[in-house]
């Protein structure tokens, strides 16, 4: 009785998402990414998802928690004198790759957890000076109290300012200075290793008159520890947001013009449903009434039981090859989000219709699952590794606007060949497409670009292939290799970074600054040396490596031949090498 089974699956998911949307509570705060066996010694470091792309365990001898710049300088000096490796670590640690992982087990972790103060807000100059551990949420709130606003920012407010600069985090806009946070920074103070006469640590203050500024704005953490940042703000303003759903048949034709037409535009693409959700988002006069609020549903606290049911269902769909079930579930997710306006409300309580108009500080970002009272993990952020919840890969890249139409067309061709292959993306709200402007930062965007943010199922078993493994791998390789896309430094699987440094025209200038600031490479690691092209590539070649994006397959054993997945060319991009399910080799 397939129709009845489909109805029951849909009813089940509706119940799950009723719980997800309605049963919100105060959640358990995220765990500290650093754990130590005793008194800040013998430590391990992870990210907020609980695992790095290669599933390695990263160790360090100890962690220090400076509370002032003086203590930060002392920590860097002590480690430098002992020639010990160092890594700056934020309290949230949302970076997926191993940027926080020092080499060996004798390294030092320097946490910015308590460097979390706003130092100065200058309303007349419209600037804000903060310590690097200040969160985006704090920046937004402090600015608003002074009648100011950060014009562009990531949508998730659980990031620190230092972390955003380290990885090039951004929102969505082609207007003004663009959506990258680092392009709204006017001054950076950074603590790096020094020579003995300098006390083994050196503090530099950089601004746009200093050529090193463009290296420090996106640093990957290899220049030292950022101590303080001064941001350029704007007077507070209002925005008007309306979501419009359209067929995706002309998405490629519309995508560039749409980004130029609306200041805060983005597009959420549901390729298997052949739909695109356009965010029509612009500034409006502050005289227009409205006190809208953004509390995105995916960033709210959720009952752990609900998360476990949803994850178990997806695991079952994967293990049984239930493609129809994934498509039905994806439809429920996207329909629920549409009904709830993605978490927008017109007055902070209820959604009554578009447009949603409100002040910038209430609409630009969200993340209420970070609100913290200990409750034995009864509720959590959806990806909290302490509960059974989301466990996923992220493939995130920026492609030049001139090539965006061609990539979209290629993905649509894949969907035409395999209509249900990308249903799994819609379980994670599709492909988020954001606009990013070219930056002067050496490791920033090289041209005006469209950022594709793709989240999808990851098995707890690294040797277990996914449904339609080959299609997503082909999308990934199309973007990175055919169209030369740039990887997001804070996301992605290993293969996205292989050879990526060659795509940055000022990479050599960045490496010169790195050598000057840290000649001993104490803030570098094997991982960052590989990413920067200084020590081989980032691929890890072993049996099953392509399943986790640790390599591009070249042999069948890099896939899962015993489970019917073999290394084969792509369907439309023949240079791709993907793990394809076959009945026989």
C-alpha positions as CSV (number, residue, x, y, z in Angstrom):
1,X,0.0,0.0,0.0
2,X,2.5,2.7,-1.2
3,X,0.0,5.6,-1.0
4,X,-0.9,4.8,2.6
5,X,2.7,4.4,3.5
6,X,3.6,7.7,2.0
7,X,0.7,9.3,3.9
8,X,1.9,7.8,7.2
9,X,5.4,9.0,6.5
10,X,4.1,12.5,5.9
11,X,1.9,12.5,8.9
12,X,4.9,11.3,11.0
13,X,7.1,14.1,9.8
14,X,4.3,16.7,10.4
15,X,4.2,15.5,14.0
16,X,7.9,15.8,14.2
17,X,8.0,19.3,12.9
18,X,5.1,20.3,15.1
19,X,7.4,19.4,18.0
20,X,10.3,21.1,16.3
21,X,8.5,24.4,15.7
22,X,6.1,24.5,18.7
23,X,8.0,22.8,21.6
24,X,10.8,25.3,22.0
25,X,12.5,25.6,25.4
26,X,15.6,27.0,26.9
27,X,18.4,24.8,25.7
28,X,21.5,23.4,27.2
29,X,24.4,25.7,26.3
30,X,26.9,24.3,23.8
31,X,29.8,22.4,25.4
32,X,33.3,23.8,25.6
33,X,35.2,22.6,22.5
34,X,38.2,22.0,24.8
35,X,38.3,19.2,27.3
36,X,41.2,18.5,29.7
37,X,41.9,15.7,32.1
38,X,43.2,17.9,34.8
39,X,43.8,21.6,35.5
40,X,43.8,22.8,31.9
41,X,46.4,20.1,30.9
42,X,46.3,17.1,28.7
43,X,43.6,18.5,26.4
44,X,41.7,17.6,23.3
45,X,40.1,20.2,21.0
46,X,37.2,19.7,18.6
47,X,34.6,21.8,16.9
48,X,31.0,22.4,17.8
49,X,29.9,19.4,15.7
50,X,32.2,17.1,17.7
51,X,34.3,15.8,14.8
52,X,36.7,17.1,12.1
53,X,36.4,16.1,8.4
54,X,39.1,13.4,8.9
55,X,37.6,12.3,12.3
56,X,41.1,12.9,13.8
57,X,41.4,13.5,17.6
58,X,43.4,16.7,18.1
59,X,45.4,17.0,21.3
60,X,47.3,19.7,23.1
61,X,49.5,19.8,26.2
62,X,47.5,22.6,27.8
63,X,45.1,25.5,27.4
64,X,45.4,29.0,28.7
65,X,42.5,31.5,29.1
66,X,43.8,35.0,29.0
67,X,41.5,37.7,30.3
68,X,43.4,40.7,29.2
69,X,45.7,41.6,26.3
70,X,48.6,41.6,28.8
71,X,47.8,38.0,29.7
72,X,47.5,37.1,26.0
73,X,50.9,38.6,25.3
74,X,52.4,36.6,28.2
75,X,50.9,33.4,26.9
76,X,52.3,33.9,23.4
77,X,55.7,34.9,24.8
78,X,55.9,31.8,27.0
79,X,55.1,29.4,24.2
80,X,57.5,31.2,21.8
81,X,60.3,31.0,24.3
82,X,59.7,27.3,24.5
83,X,59.2,27.0,20.7
84,X,55.9,25.3,21.2
85,X,53.1,25.2,18.7
86,X,50.1,27.4,19.4
87,X,46.5,27.8,18.2
88,X,43.9,30.4,18.9
89,X,40.6,28.8,19.9
90,X,37.1,30.5,20.2
91,X,34.5,29.5,22.7
92,X,32.1,28.4,19.9
93,X,34.6,26.6,17.6
94,X,32.2,26.5,14.6
95,X,34.9,26.0,12.1
96,X,34.6,22.6,10.4
97,X,38.3,22.0,9.2
98,X,41.2,21.6,11.5
99,X,42.3,25.2,11.8
100,X,42.4,25.0,15.6
101,X,44.4,21.8,15.7
102,X,48.1,22.1,16.7
103,X,50.7,19.6,15.6
104,X,51.7,16.8,18.0
105,X,50.6,16.7,21.6
106,X,52.9,19.4,23.1
107,X,51.0,22.4,21.7
108,X,49.3,25.2,23.5
109,X,45.6,26.3,23.0
110,X,45.0,29.9,23.6
111,X,41.3,30.5,24.2
112,X,39.6,33.9,23.6
113,X,36.7,32.8,25.7
114,X,37.3,35.6,28.3
115,X,38.5,38.2,25.9
116,X,34.9,39.1,25.4
117,X,34.5,42.8,26.2
118,X,33.4,45.8,24.2
119,X,36.1,48.3,24.7
120,X,34.7,51.4,23.1
121,X,31.7,52.6,21.1
122,X,32.3,55.9,19.3
123,X,28.9,57.1,18.2
124,X,30.2,60.1,16.3
125,X,32.9,58.1,14.4
126,X,30.5,55.2,14.1
127,X,33.1,52.7,15.2
128,X,33.2,49.9,17.8
129,X,36.3,48.4,19.4
130,X,36.0,44.9,20.8
131,X,38.1,42.1,22.0
132,X,38.4,39.2,19.6
133,X,36.3,36.8,21.7
134,X,33.2,39.1,21.5
135,X,30.3,37.3,19.7
136,X,28.4,38.6,16.8
137,X,25.3,38.7,19.0
138,X,27.2,41.0,21.4
139,X,28.3,43.3,18.5
140,X,24.7,43.6,17.2
141,X,23.3,44.3,20.7
142,X,26.0,46.8,21.8
143,X,25.8,48.7,18.4
144,X,22.0,48.9,18.7
145,X,22.2,50.5,22.1
146,X,24.3,53.2,20.6
147,X,21.8,53.6,17.7
148,X,24.3,51.9,15.3
149,X,24.3,48.8,13.2
150,X,26.8,46.4,11.6
151,X,25.4,46.5,8.0
152,X,26.2,42.9,6.9
153,X,26.9,39.8,8.9
154,X,26.5,36.0,8.9
155,X,23.0,34.8,9.7
156,X,24.2,32.7,12.8
157,X,25.1,34.9,15.7
158,X,27.1,32.3,17.6
159,X,30.4,33.4,16.1
160,X,33.2,35.5,17.5
161,X,34.7,38.5,15.8
162,X,38.1,36.9,15.7
163,X,36.7,33.7,14.3
164,X,34.8,35.5,11.6
165,X,38.0,37.3,10.5
166,X,40.0,34.1,10.6
167,X,37.7,32.3,8.2
168,X,36.3,35.1,6.0
169,X,32.7,34.8,7.3
170,X,30.0,36.8,5.5
171,X,26.4,37.5,5.0
172,X,24.8,38.3,1.6
173,X,25.2,41.6,-0.3
174,X,26.9,43.0,-3.4
175,X,26.3,46.6,-2.1
176,X,28.6,49.0,-0.4
177,X,31.7,47.3,0.9
178,X,30.0,43.9,0.6
179,X,28.9,41.2,3.0
180,X,32.2,40.0,4.4
181,X,32.7,41.1,8.0
182,X,36.4,41.7,7.5
183,X,35.7,44.4,4.9
184,X,34.0,46.4,7.7
185,X,37.1,46.3,9.9
186,X,39.2,49.4,10.2
187,X,41.8,48.4,12.7
188,X,43.3,45.1,14.0
189,X,45.6,44.4,17.0
190,X,47.4,41.1,16.7
191,X,49.9,39.3,19.0
192,X,52.5,37.3,17.2
193,X,55.8,35.6,18.3
194,X,58.7,37.9,18.8
195,X,62.5,37.7,19.2
196,X,64.2,37.5,22.6
197,X,64.9,41.3,22.7
198,X,61.1,41.9,22.1
199,X,60.2,39.6,25.0
200,X,59.2,36.8,22.7
201,X,56.0,38.4,21.7
202,X,55.1,41.4,19.5
203,X,51.9,43.4,19.3
204,X,51.1,45.1,16.0
205,X,48.3,47.6,15.3
206,X,47.2,47.5,11.7
207,X,44.9,49.7,9.7
208,X,44.2,50.3,6.0
209,X,47.4,52.3,5.7
210,X,49.4,49.2,6.4
211,X,49.9,46.7,3.5
212,X,49.9,43.9,6.1
213,X,46.3,44.8,6.9
214,X,45.0,42.8,3.9
215,X,46.8,39.7,5.2
216,X,45.4,40.0,8.8
217,X,41.8,40.5,7.7
218,X,41.5,36.8,6.7
219,X,44.4,35.1,8.4
220,X,43.4,31.4,9.0
221,X,44.9,32.0,12.5
222,X,48.5,31.6,11.2
223,X,49.7,35.1,11.9
224,X,49.1,35.1,15.6
225,X,46.2,35.8,18.0
226,X,44.0,38.7,17.2
227,X,43.5,40.7,20.3
228,X,41.3,43.6,19.3
229,X,39.2,44.6,16.3
230,X,37.6,48.0,15.4
231,X,34.5,47.8,13.3
232,X,33.0,50.5,11.1
233,X,29.3,50.7,11.7
234,X,26.3,52.6,10.3
235,X,23.3,54.4,11.8
236,X,20.6,52.1,12.7
237,X,18.1,51.4,9.9
238,X,15.1,49.2,9.0
239,X,14.7,46.4,6.5
240,X,11.7,45.0,4.7
241,X,11.8,41.2,4.0
242,X,9.5,39.2,1.7
243,X,10.1,35.6,0.6
244,X,8.8,34.8,-2.9
245,X,8.7,31.2,-4.2
246,X,9.2,30.7,-8.0
247,X,9.9,27.9,-10.4
248,X,13.7,27.5,-10.9
249,X,13.5,27.2,-14.7
250,X,15.0,30.7,-15.1
251,X,17.1,30.7,-12.0
252,X,20.3,31.0,-13.9
253,X,19.0,34.0,-15.8
254,X,17.7,35.7,-12.7
255,X,20.5,35.1,-10.2
256,X,22.9,37.9,-11.0
257,X,20.3,40.6,-11.6
258,X,18.5,39.7,-8.4
259,X,21.6,40.1,-6.3
260,X,22.2,43.6,-7.7
261,X,18.6,44.7,-7.3
262,X,18.2,44.0,-3.6
263,X,20.7,45.0,-0.9
264,X,20.3,41.9,1.3
265,X,19.2,39.4,-1.3
266,X,19.7,35.7,-1.1
267,X,18.1,32.6,-2.7
268,X,17.3,29.3,-1.2
269,X,17.2,26.7,-4.0
270,X,15.3,23.4,-3.8
271,X,16.6,21.7,-6.9
272,X,14.7,18.4,-6.6
273,X,11.4,20.4,-6.2
274,X,12.5,22.7,-9.0
275,X,11.8,25.7,-6.8
276,X,13.7,28.7,-5.6
277,X,12.9,30.9,-2.6
278,X,13.9,34.5,-3.3
279,X,14.5,36.8,-0.4
280,X,13.4,40.3,-1.4
281,X,15.2,42.3,1.3
282,X,16.0,46.0,1.3
283,X,16.3,49.0,3.5
284,X,13.3,51.1,4.1
285,X,12.6,54.3,5.9
286,X,12.6,54.2,9.7
287,X,9.3,56.0,9.6
288,X,7.6,52.8,8.3
289,X,6.0,50.9,11.1
290,X,7.1,47.5,12.0
291,X,9.0,45.7,14.7
292,X,9.8,42.4,13.0
293,X,12.0,39.7,14.5
294,X,14.1,37.0,12.9
295,X,14.2,33.8,15.0
296,X,15.2,31.2,12.4
297,X,13.6,27.9,13.1
298,X,16.8,25.9,12.4
299,X,18.7,27.9,15.0
300,X,16.1,27.5,17.8
301,X,16.5,25.1,20.7
302,X,14.8,21.8,20.0
303,X,13.7,18.9,22.1
304,X,16.4,16.2,22.1
305,X,13.8,13.5,21.6
306,X,12.6,15.3,18.5
307,X,16.1,15.5,17.1
308,X,16.7,11.8,17.8
309,X,13.5,10.8,16.0
310,X,14.3,12.9,12.9
311,X,17.9,11.6,12.8
312,X,16.8,8.0,13.2
313,X,14.3,8.4,10.4
314,X,16.9,9.7,8.1
315,X,19.3,6.9,9.0
316,X,16.5,4.4,8.2
317,X,15.8,6.0,4.9
318,X,19.5,5.9,4.0
319,X,19.9,2.2,5.1
320,X,16.8,1.0,3.2
321,X,17.3,3.2,0.1
322,X,14.0,5.0,0.8
323,X,14.4,7.7,-1.8
324,X,10.7,8.5,-1.8
325,X,10.8,8.9,1.9
326,X,13.6,11.4,1.7
327,X,11.7,13.4,-0.9
328,X,8.5,13.4,1.1
329,X,10.4,14.4,4.2
330,X,12.1,17.2,2.3
331,X,8.7,18.5,1.1
332,X,7.5,18.6,4.7
333,X,10.5,20.5,5.9
334,X,10.3,23.1,3.2
335,X,6.5,23.5,3.5
336,X,6.8,23.9,7.3
337,X,9.4,26.6,6.9
338,X,7.3,28.4,4.4
339,X,4.3,28.3,6.6
340,X,6.4,29.7,9.5
341,X,8.1,32.3,7.3
342,X,11.4,30.7,8.2
343,X,11.0,32.0,11.8
344,X,10.2,35.6,10.9
345,X,7.5,37.4,12.9
346,X,6.0,40.8,12.4
347,X,6.0,41.8,16.0
348,X,8.3,39.3,17.8
349,X,5.4,37.0,18.5
350,X,3.5,36.0,15.4
351,X,3.8,36.1,11.6
352,X,0.8,37.9,10.1
353,X,2.1,38.3,6.5
354,X,4.7,39.9,4.3
355,X,6.5,42.2,4.2
356,X,8.2,41.8,7.6
357,X,9.6,45.2,8.6
358,X,11.9,45.8,11.5
359,X,15.2,47.1,12.7
360,X,18.5,45.7,11.5
361,X,19.5,44.4,14.9
362,X,16.3,42.3,15.1
363,X,16.5,40.9,11.5
364,X,20.1,40.3,10.5
365,X,21.0,37.2,12.5
366,X,19.6,34.7,15.1
367,X,20.6,31.7,17.2
368,X,18.4,31.4,20.2
369,X,19.5,27.8,20.8
370,X,22.6,29.4,22.4
371,X,20.5,30.8,25.3
372,X,21.8,28.9,28.2
373,X,20.4,27.2,31.2
374,X,21.6,23.7,32.1
375,X,18.8,21.2,31.6
376,X,20.6,17.9,31.2
377,X,20.4,18.3,27.4
378,X,16.6,18.0,27.2
379,X,16.8,20.6,24.5
380,X,19.8,21.6,22.3
381,X,21.0,23.1,19.1
382,X,20.2,20.6,16.4
383,X,23.9,19.7,15.8
384,X,25.0,19.5,19.4
385,X,27.1,16.3,19.5
386,X,26.0,15.5,23.0
387,X,22.6,14.5,21.8
388,X,21.5,12.4,18.8
389,X,20.8,15.0,16.3
390,X,22.0,16.4,13.0
391,X,25.4,15.0,11.7
392,X,26.3,16.4,8.3
393,X,28.8,17.4,5.7
394,X,29.0,21.0,4.4
395,X,30.2,21.8,1.0
396,X,30.4,25.6,0.6
397,X,32.1,27.5,-2.2
398,X,31.9,30.8,-4.0
399,X,31.7,31.0,-7.8
400,X,32.2,34.1,-9.9
401,X,28.9,35.7,-10.9
402,X,29.9,35.3,-14.6
403,X,29.9,31.5,-14.1
404,X,26.9,31.1,-11.8
405,X,24.4,30.5,-14.6
406,X,26.5,27.7,-16.1
407,X,26.9,25.9,-12.8
408,X,23.2,26.2,-12.1
409,X,22.4,24.8,-15.5
410,X,24.8,21.8,-14.9
411,X,23.1,21.1,-11.6
412,X,19.7,21.2,-13.3
413,X,20.9,18.8,-15.9
414,X,21.9,16.4,-13.1
415,X,18.5,16.7,-11.6
416,X,16.9,16.0,-15.0
417,X,18.9,12.8,-15.1
418,X,18.2,11.8,-11.5
419,X,15.1,13.7,-10.3
420,X,15.2,12.5,-6.7
421,X,19.0,12.6,-6.2
422,X,19.0,15.9,-4.3
423,X,15.9,15.4,-2.2
424,X,18.3,15.0,0.8
425,X,19.4,18.6,0.5
426,X,15.9,19.8,1.2
427,X,15.9,18.0,4.6
428,X,18.5,20.7,5.4
429,X,16.6,23.5,3.7
430,X,18.1,23.2,0.3
431,X,21.1,25.2,-1.1
432,X,21.5,28.6,0.4
433,X,22.9,31.1,-2.2
434,X,24.4,34.3,-0.8
435,X,26.1,37.2,-2.6
436,X,29.7,38.1,-1.7
437,X,31.7,41.1,-3.0
438,X,35.3,41.0,-4.1
439,X,37.7,41.9,-1.3
440,X,41.1,43.4,-1.0
441,X,42.0,40.8,1.6
442,X,44.7,38.5,0.3
443,X,42.7,35.4,1.1
444,X,39.3,37.0,0.5
445,X,37.0,36.7,-2.5
446,X,38.8,37.4,-5.7
447,X,35.7,38.7,-7.6
448,X,32.1,39.3,-7.0
449,X,30.7,35.9,-6.4
450,X,27.7,33.7,-5.5
451,X,28.2,31.5,-2.5
452,X,26.6,28.1,-2.5
453,X,26.1,26.6,1.0
454,X,25.1,22.9,0.8
455,X,24.4,20.8,3.9
456,X,23.7,17.1,3.6
457,X,23.6,13.8,5.5
458,X,26.8,12.3,7.0
459,X,26.9,8.7,8.3
460,X,28.4,8.0,11.7
461,X,30.2,5.2,9.8
462,X,32.9,6.7,7.6
463,X,32.8,3.7,5.3
464,X,29.1,3.9,4.7
465,X,28.1,5.5,1.3
466,X,25.2,7.8,1.0
467,X,22.2,7.6,-1.2
468,X,23.1,9.3,-4.6
469,X,26.7,9.7,-3.3
470,X,27.8,10.3,-6.9
471,X,25.5,13.2,-7.7
472,X,26.6,15.4,-4.8
473,X,30.2,14.6,-5.5
474,X,29.8,15.6,-9.1
475,X,28.2,19.0,-8.0
476,X,31.2,19.5,-5.7
477,X,33.7,18.8,-8.4
478,X,31.9,20.8,-11.0
479,X,32.1,23.9,-8.8
480,X,35.7,23.4,-7.6
481,X,37.4,22.0,-10.7
482,X,35.4,23.0,-13.7
483,X,34.5,26.5,-12.6
484,X,37.3,27.2,-10.2
485,X,35.2,28.0,-7.2
486,X,36.8,29.2,-3.9
487,X,36.2,27.2,-0.8
488,X,34.8,28.8,2.4
489,X,37.8,28.6,4.8
490,X,35.6,27.6,7.7
491,X,33.6,24.8,6.1
492,X,34.1,22.0,3.5
493,X,35.6,18.6,3.2
494,X,39.3,18.1,2.5
495,X,39.1,17.9,-1.2
496,X,37.8,21.5,-1.5
497,X,41.1,22.8,-0.3
498,X,43.4,20.8,-2.5
499,X,45.3,23.3,-4.7
500,X,42.9,26.0,-3.7
501,X,45.6,28.5,-2.7
502,X,46.6,28.8,-6.3
503,X,43.3,30.5,-7.0
504,X,44.3,33.5,-4.9
505,X,46.4,36.1,-6.8
506,X,48.0,37.5,-3.7
507,X,48.7,34.3,-2.0
508,X,52.4,35.0,-2.3
509,X,52.0,38.3,-0.5
510,X,50.1,36.6,2.3
511,X,52.9,34.1,2.8
512,X,55.5,36.9,3.0
513,X,53.5,38.4,5.9
514,X,53.2,35.0,7.5
515,X,56.9,34.5,7.4
516,X,57.6,37.9,8.8
517,X,55.1,37.5,11.7
518,X,55.8,33.9,12.6
519,X,59.2,32.9,11.1
520,X,59.3,29.7,13.2
521,X,55.8,28.6,12.1
522,X,54.5,28.3,15.7
523,X,51.0,29.2,14.7
524,X,51.1,26.9,11.7
525,X,50.3,23.2,11.6
526,X,50.5,20.4,9.1
527,X,46.9,21.2,8.1
528,X,47.5,24.9,7.5
529,X,50.8,24.2,5.7
530,X,48.9,21.9,3.4
531,X,46.1,24.3,2.8
532,X,48.6,27.1,2.0
533,X,50.5,24.9,-0.4
534,X,53.6,24.7,1.7
535,X,53.5,20.9,2.4
536,X,51.9,18.6,-0.1
537,X,48.2,18.3,-0.5
538,X,45.3,17.9,1.9
539,X,43.9,14.7,0.4
540,X,44.1,11.6,2.5
541,X,44.2,8.6,0.2
542,X,43.0,5.3,1.8
543,X,40.2,2.8,1.4
544,X,36.9,4.6,1.4
545,X,38.4,8.1,1.4
546,X,36.1,9.5,-1.3
547,X,33.0,8.7,0.8
548,X,34.0,11.5,3.3
549,X,35.5,13.9,0.8
550,X,39.1,13.1,2.0
551,X,40.1,12.4,-1.6
552,X,38.7,12.3,-5.2
553,X,38.5,8.7,-6.0
554,X,40.9,7.2,-8.6
555,X,40.4,3.6,-7.7
556,X,37.3,1.6,-6.7
557,X,38.7,1.0,-3.2
558,X,38.4,4.7,-2.5
559,X,34.6,4.2,-2.7
560,X,32.8,1.1,-1.3
561,X,33.0,-1.7,-3.9
562,X,31.8,-4.3,-1.4
563,X,28.6,-2.3,-1.0
564,X,28.3,-1.7,-4.7
565,X,29.9,1.8,-5.1
566,X,32.6,2.1,-7.7
567,X,34.8,5.0,-8.9
568,X,33.4,6.2,-12.2
569,X,33.3,9.4,-14.3
570,X,30.6,12.0,-13.7
571,X,27.3,11.9,-15.6
572,X,27.7,15.3,-17.3
573,X,31.2,16.4,-16.1
574,X,33.3,13.5,-17.4
575,X,36.5,14.8,-15.7
576,X,34.8,14.2,-12.3
577,X,35.5,10.9,-10.5
578,X,32.7,9.9,-8.2
579,X,31.5,7.0,-6.2
580,X,28.6,5.5,-8.2
581,X,26.3,2.7,-7.2
582,X,26.3,-0.2,-9.7
583,X,24.7,-3.6,-9.7
584,X,28.1,-5.0,-10.8
585,X,31.5,-3.5,-11.7
